[in-house]
Each structure stands twice: as structure tokens, then as C-alpha cells.
Amino acid sequence: MSSVADVEVRVLGLDAMIKILRRRSPRQLINTTAALEDLELNILHTNITKLSSHVSTDFSRK
């Protein structure tokens, strides 16, 4: 199964907003959050938006 996603990152000083758009799949949020934690990124806020067959996930980190 391919796991291609569109990723957008905006950085301002020490703050960052990470936006990921990809097809919906089981455990997607858990796996993505775990991957960001493995990179030692502290997530402050998460916003999830369902778009038919895709999901947009926004992470804010400091």
C-alpha cells in the first residue's frame, strides 16, 4: 500500500505548523503522531478534517 501524502510546513521562529493531506487509512493519526514524537517534536495542538476519501491533519508545535 502506498503512503504518499502532501506535506506543508510553515516555520516562524521556534514555532511550526505541519499540514498533512493523504488518503484515509486505519491508524493514520496514531502512526503520524508517533512518527513526529520519534523526531522529538512536541505537539501542542492537532486539528483533523475529513474530506471524502482524504484527511487533512494539522499539527502545531513549539
Helices and strands as residue ranges (DSSP letters): E 6-12, E 15-23, H 28-38, E 43-51, E 54-61
